[in-house]
Amino acid sequence: MPFIALIIGVAVAALDQLFKVLIVNHFEVGQTQPLIPNILNLTYVQNDGVAFGLFAGMQWLFIALTAVLLGAIIFYMFWKRPAGKFFYIVVGLIVGGGIGNLIDRVLYGYVVDYLSLTFFQPVCNFADYCITIGVFLLAVYLLFVADRQKKDIRHDNT
């Protein structure tokens, strides 16, 4: 099952990098183009910080933290082998998004952001949304599903 997460992660990272290449090749930094009028714009930004541009210029710290967190997640996934496909799908989103942004930080020293919602200030990217959705769903899994699966497994073994 852990390989499901890795396959999803590679797919997410590949899609993220494809979207970023398209933006970099077709937009100037700061250029905006409506994608869905009054809802979603494509806006090319080079973010050398983290969420909301915080802690700008600390790329090596972000690279190290991302690498450690990704390593810990992958190690946990293979070592503990939690039950259920949902966990692995969610972890795949988080790992893929992390890898997508890590690639940018290592290659360019910044992350290419390009998705701008008209009602939400920061410009993000596909990887950011995969990480955000993945973390939210992981929290749901840990709060509501993981304990239930453990109880079901214990009942099946008695």
DRENROLUM-482133 format. One record per residue (C-alpha): residue number from 1; x, y, z. Coordinates in steps of 0.05 Angstrom, whole numbers. Example, Ala and Ser with C-alpha at 12.3 -4.5 7.8 and 13.67 -1.06 7.14 Angstrom:
panu|u|v|w
1|246|-90|156;
2|273|-21|143;
END
This chain:
panu|u|v|w
1|0|0|0;
2|55|51|13;
3|73|48|-61;
4|3|77|-76;
5|24|140|-38;
6|90|144|-75;
7|56|136|-143;
8|6|190|-125;
9|63|233|-99;
10|103|227|-163;
11|41|243|-204;
12|25|304|-162;
13|97|329|-166;
14|100|317|-241;
15|34|355|-253;
16|57|411|-208;
17|123|418|-246;
18|86|415|-313;
19|40|472|-292;
20|99|512|-267;
21|138|503|-332;
22|77|527|-371;
23|70|589|-327;
24|145|606|-329;
25|147|598|-405;
26|84|638|-420;
27|81|692|-366;
28|124|748|-341;
29|134|754|-266;
30|74|792|-238;
31|31|781|-301;
32|-42|762|-287;
33|-92|729|-334;
34|-163|712|-313;
35|-177|637|-317;
36|-247|638|-288;
37|-269|712|-287;
38|-280|741|-217;
39|-259|675|-185;
40|-191|649|-207;
41|-132|683|-240;
42|-65|658|-264;
43|-13|704|-233;
44|61|688|-238;
45|97|701|-172;
46|166|678|-148;
47|158|663|-73;
48|223|658|-34;
49|186|649|32;
50|133|601|56;
51|58|611|62;
52|39|684|50;
53|112|699|33;
54|133|693|106;
55|206|682|125;
56|232|703|57;
57|304|685|40;
58|309|624|86;
59|310|573|30;
60|361|525|60;
61|320|520|124;
62|257|505|83;
63|295|454|41;
64|321|419|103;
65|254|420|139;
66|217|395|78;
67|267|339|66;
68|263|317|140;
69|187|319|141;
70|181|281|75;
71|231|229|100;
72|193|221|166;
73|127|213|130;
74|154|161|82;
75|191|124|137;
76|127|122|180;
77|86|99|121;
78|132|40|106;
79|147|23|179;
80|77|27|210;
81|37|10|147;
82|-29|40|170;
83|-92|6|145;
84|-136|35|91;
85|-125|65|23;
86|-151|133|45;
87|-88|144|88;
88|-42|129|29;
89|-81|174|-19;
90|-78|232|30;
91|-4|221|44;
92|8|218|-31;
93|-21|288|-38;
94|23|315|18;
95|86|281|-6;
96|75|301|-79;
97|61|373|-60;
98|122|375|-16;
99|166|346|-71;
100|138|395|-122;
101|156|455|-80;
102|222|424|-58;
103|244|418|-130;
104|231|492|-140;
105|269|512|-77;
106|330|470|-97;
107|332|490|-170;
108|311|563|-168;
109|316|587|-95;
110|242|604|-96;
111|175|570|-108;
112|135|586|-171;
113|65|607|-151;
114|10|619|-201;
115|-61|607|-175;
116|-95|669|-148;
117|-166|665|-121;
118|-200|733|-122;
119|-228|723|-51;
120|-163|695|-20;
121|-101|740|-20;
122|-39|696|-29;
123|-19|668|-95;
124|-9|592|-89;
125|5|533|-134;
126|-21|463|-147;
127|28|433|-97;
128|5|481|-42;
129|-68|461|-53;
130|-49|387|-52;
131|-12|396|13;
132|-69|436|44;
133|-123|387|23;
134|-79|329|43;
135|-65|357|113;
136|-139|372|124;
137|-159|301|102;
138|-103|271|144;
139|-130|308|205;
140|-200|280|189;
141|-170|210|182;
142|-131|215|247;
143|-191|243|286;
144|-247|201|259;
145|-222|140|220;
146|-156|114|248;
147|-182|96|317;
148|-244|63|287;
149|-200|20|242;
150|-157|-1|301;
151|-220|-21|340;
152|-247|-60|280;
153|-181|-97|274;
154|-180|-114|348;
155|-252|-140|345;
156|-235|-182|284;
157|-176|-214|321;
158|-217|-234|383;
END
